[in-house]
């Protein structure tokens, strides 16, 4: 089939390429100093922190579904990506600063310097993004 797909094109592959457009503008969360910036910026707009474990199958599935929630209308939302395996100290500080028990995967939504919403595991995919615009 590979030869036929090369000659005539693979419509399924073309569909999957066009469906991979993501409207999430991930901001890597890699330093403790960023938490102060997040708290300050959250005075004017909601800030999302997505805590992700790259070794967890559930987390990998949830991040894909979370990205699928974003439409063009949501592309301006600030979404921080926290790699739990490489930045465990930052994850611990996120929990302490925003008074949210650690889970993975997990979404925190910060507004006016505090967590106004958090969800973990598959509940992450149920967040109504428009509520926080």
Long-range contacts (C-beta under 8 A, 24 or more apart in sequence): 22-67, 22-70, 23-70, 23-71, 23-72, 23-74, 23-75, 24-66, 24-67, 24-70, 24-74, 24-75, 24-77, 24-79, 25-75, 25-76, 25-77, 25-78, 25-79, 26-50, 26-79, 26-80, 26-81, 27-78, 27-79, 27-80, 27-81, 28-80, 28-81, 28-83, 29-80, 29-81, 29-82, 29-87, 29-90, 29-94, 30-87, 30-90, 31-90, 32-89, 32-90, 32-93, 34-80, 35-90, 35-93, 35-94, 35-97, 38-80, 38-110, 39-97, 39-110, 39-113, 40-113, 41-78, 42-110, 42-111, 42-112, 42-113, 43-112, 43-113, 45-78, 46-77, 46-78, 46-109, 46-110, 46-111, 46-116, 46-132, 46-133, 47-78, 47-80, 47-109, 47-110, 47-111, 48-77, 48-78, 48-79, 48-80, 48-107, 48-108, 48-109, 48-110, 48-132, 49-79, 49-80, 49-82, 49-94, 49-107, 49-108, 49-109, 49-110, 50-79, 50-80, 50-81, 50-82, 50-105, 50-106, 50-107, 50-124, 51-82, 51-84, 51-91, 51-94, 51-102, 51-103, 51-104, 51-105, 51-106, 51-107, 51-108, 52-81, 52-82, 52-83, 52-84, 52-104, 52-105, 53-84, 53-85, 53-104, 53-105, 54-83, 54-84, 54-85, 55-85, 56-104, 56-105, 58-105, 58-121, 58-122, 59-104, 59-105, 62-105, 62-121, 62-122, 62-124, 62-125, 63-105, 65-122, 65-124, 65-125, 66-105, 66-107, 66-124, 66-125, 66-127, 69-125, 69-127, 69-129, 70-129, 73-130, 73-133, 74-129, 74-130, 74-133, 77-129, 77-132, 77-133
